[in-house]
């Protein structure tokens, strides 16, 4: 906001400066000899050129540094829905690593996806499936499943499937429980046996 104000003030100062010079030029030109008048007009043109150059530079700086949204929420929704051939159900403006973006929830035949759209260019940055199971719930599911205590939980991707790997301490040692991040279903249990791990899959 400060930058926009600065640009406005700069443009105003330039306008006043140029206007003032033209005013003086018009009054004095009638009383000057042709040679002096030519010099004065040249000087006015030079000042005008420099003034315009300064405004141009400031405008570029503001455009480069200011976080301006050029893509509206409606357009971002259309972009996301078209990208997945689905229907946009929710849209929100957010920032990621100083990049303004829209997160659009899109409902498709395969489920709900979150599409990130650049708010400046309209480019689709990423597509992720909406996680219905959070890390906390996955931990509870895993701990309850083995009747143990959760030591660690992390989100991972296996064969394009998002899963939580939950490390659970039990009476007989430590096991890793894999929980589907979309459904909450326990996919497998891997028991830690040193360098040898026992594996038990669940269908």
Secondary structure, DSSP 8 states (H G I E B T S, - for coil): -HHHHHHHHHHHHHHHHHHHHHHHHHHHHTTS-HHHHHHHHHHHHHHHHHHHHHHHHHHHHHHHHS----S-HHHHHHHHHHHHTSEEEEEEEEEETTEEEEEEEEEETTEEEEEEEETTT--EEEEEE--SS-HHHHHHHHHHHHT-EEEEEEEEEETTEEEEEEEEEETTEEEEEEEETTT--EEEEEEEETTEEEEEE--
